[in-house]
C-alpha cells in the first residue's frame, strides 16, 4: 500500500478522506447487505487488498456466519480460524500465511459493541509482488472497524426486526385464510364441494399460495390412503391466466371460494 501513496502525509490525508466518505455511507442506509458490501469495497480499495470477508455472530445460535464476501476468501480454510480467534480475543491481528504454496497476507479486526465482539472484518492480500500489510494498514483497519461497528449493529437489528415482521405478516395472512375458509365451508354440506373449497383456499393467490394441492383420505374398508381430489393449473401459462383473473376480483377470499 505504501507504493500507492507518495508520502506519509498524503497517505494519512487519503485515509481520513476515505473514513469521512465511509462514515457518510454507513449512516445513510439500514440495508445490511448494501452496508457490508460498501465496507468491503471501500476497505479493499484503500488497503490495496484483493478481497475481504465480514462475519457476524448469529444472535440465536452464536454461530459466526459469513454475511458478505469479496473475492471468495471465505472459502479458504484459514478464514474461519482467524475470525474465531479475533472474535474471542477482541484484538486485531496481522499475519502472513502460506495457502496452497502461496503467501497470503491477512488483516482482521473485531466488530465491537459495548466491549463485546459481534463479528469480524477481514481483508486479504494476494498481490503478485508478495507485498504484506504493515502496521499502518492494521491501524487503518482497526479505526474502520470501530467506525462502522455501530452502523452494522443497527442494520442487523433493523434486518432482524424486518424478518420478524414479515413472518408475523405471513402468519396473519394464513390465519385470515383459515378464517375465510371456515366461513365458506359453513355455506355447504356437500362433501365434494367442501373438498374443492379447501383445496382452492390452499392454492388461491392470496390464500396459502401453493401452486397445486392434492387431498388424500383414508379408505376405511381397505385401510389405505387414496387420493380424493386435486387442483392446480396444467401449465405455467394457465396458472398465470387464472391468477391474473382472480387478482382482479376484489371480494373477500371466502366469496371467491364459494363462487368458483
Secondary structure, 3 states (H helix, E strand, C coil): CHHHCCCHHHHHHHHHHHHHHHHHHHCCCCCHHHHHHHHHHHHHHHHCCCEEEEEEECCCCCCEEEEEEECCHHHCHHHHHHHHHHHHHCCCEEEEEEECCEEEEEEEEEEEECCEEEEEEEEEECCCCCCCCCHHHHHHHHHHHHHHHHHHHHHHHHHHHHHHHHHHHHHHHHHHHHHHHHHHHCCCCCHHHHHHHHHHHHHCCCCCCCCEEEEEEEECCCCEEEEEEEEECCCHHHHHHHHHHHHCCCCCHHHHHHHC
